[in-house]
Amino acid sequence: NALVLGNDDYLADLDAENIYCALLENPDVPIREASIAYYNSLSGAKNRAVIFKQNISYETVKQLIFEKLFPDESNDEMCWAELETKSEYDAPYNFLMSLYYDSPVLINAKGGY
């Protein structure tokens, strides 16, 4: 079964983590205010992906995805080969490439879906 991830999912995942981290940094701020401040802070140079990677490193995200998808494989090159060549991994591949390039939207790096 192929994993599916659309642009709305990508944005929601990044927003949820970013707002959660903002709340952890400022626990006295109500969630509504934290959410409004977060959305108001978004701009061309400070997009969701950039903020996300300030909270959790790209390397950590990559490793978590690799461990989930390939629990018996410890070689990053082998994991990348699987992501790049098998269509059922279009979603995680596109997610990782979007993060890598600080994309404010989900890019279709493989031309899949």
C-alpha positions as MATLAB code, in Angstrom:
seq = 'NALVLGNDDYLADLDAENIYCALLENPDVPIREASIAYYNSLSGAKNRAVIFKQNISYETVKQLIFEKLFPDESNDEMCWAELETKSEYDAPYNFLMSLYYDSPVLINAKGGY';
ca = [
       0.000    0.000    0.000;
       1.359    3.364   -1.024;
       1.533    6.134    1.520;
      -0.326    9.286    0.517;
       0.634   12.786    1.587;
      -0.832   15.877    0.009;
       0.142   19.503    0.399;
      -2.536   20.062    3.063;
      -1.069   17.174    5.081;
       2.456   18.585    4.744;
       1.346   22.037    5.901;
      -0.705   20.622    8.779;
       2.187   18.435    9.973;
       4.617   21.345    9.958;
       2.136   23.745   11.556;
       1.222   21.304   14.335;
       4.842   20.692   15.299;
       5.753   24.378   15.046;
       2.846   25.530   17.203;
       3.505   22.740   19.711;
       7.131   23.850   20.040;
       6.039   27.481   20.435;
       3.765   26.414   23.274;
       6.587   24.484   24.929;
       8.793   27.584   24.771;
       6.027   29.830   26.159;
       3.700   27.662   28.265;
       1.824   30.670   29.651;
       0.647   31.785   26.211;
      -2.822   30.482   25.285;
      -2.914   28.200   22.248;
      -5.069   30.648   20.275;
      -2.553   33.455   20.762;
       0.381   31.165   19.990;
      -1.323   30.017   16.794;
      -2.091   33.568   15.662;
       1.483   34.686   16.404;
       2.856   31.710   14.490;
       0.743   32.305   11.373;
       1.546   36.028   11.485;
       5.272   35.207   11.610;
       5.244   33.282    8.333;
       6.936   35.058    5.458;
       9.012   34.169    2.409;
      12.269   33.687    4.313;
      10.645   32.325    7.468;
       8.367   29.628    6.152;
       6.946   26.541    7.837;
       9.806   24.263    6.795;
      12.512   26.650    8.033;
      10.788   27.012   11.417;
      10.208   23.242   11.599;
      13.912   22.545   11.072;
      14.777   25.009   13.837;
      12.696   22.817   16.160;
      13.754   19.389   14.905;
      16.718   18.753   12.657;
      16.355   17.367    9.168;
      18.713   14.534   10.128;
      16.454   13.539   13.031;
      13.355   13.541   10.819;
      15.162   11.497    8.166;
      16.323    8.928   10.709;
      12.850    8.625   12.265;
      11.326    8.010    8.839;
      14.017    5.493    7.896;
      13.586    3.621   11.207;
       9.814    3.464   10.746;
       9.874    2.358    7.110;
      12.986    0.173    7.192;
      13.400   -1.150   10.762;
      15.854   -3.854    9.699;
      18.058   -1.595    7.564;
      20.765    0.562    9.145;
      22.410    1.748    5.923;
      21.174    5.205    4.885;
      22.174    4.625    1.261;
      19.990    1.534    1.073;
      17.069    3.426    2.624;
      17.475    6.267    0.119;
      17.604    3.754   -2.731;
      14.284    2.289   -1.594;
      12.683    5.731   -1.286;
      13.957    6.851   -4.681;
      13.018    3.755   -6.663;
       9.733    2.482   -5.231;
       6.540    4.373   -5.951;
       4.967    3.352   -2.638;
       7.519    5.646   -0.969;
       6.699    8.766   -2.996;
       5.098   10.448    0.046;
       8.018   10.142    2.485;
      10.498   10.935   -0.288;
       8.613   14.096   -1.254;
       8.261   15.059    2.423;
      12.009   14.717    3.010;
      12.921   16.577   -0.182;
      10.489   19.383    0.676;
      12.076   19.746    4.104;
      15.582   19.514    2.710;
      14.929   22.396    0.313;
      13.012   24.450    2.927;
       9.981   24.363    0.678;
       6.896   26.206    1.975;
       4.759   23.669    0.068;
       5.069   19.962   -0.643;
       7.156   19.437   -3.739;
       6.592   16.519   -6.038;
      10.249   15.509   -6.224;
       9.563   12.172   -7.916;
       6.667   13.199  -10.111;
       4.531   10.575   -8.394;
       0.915   10.324   -7.202;
];
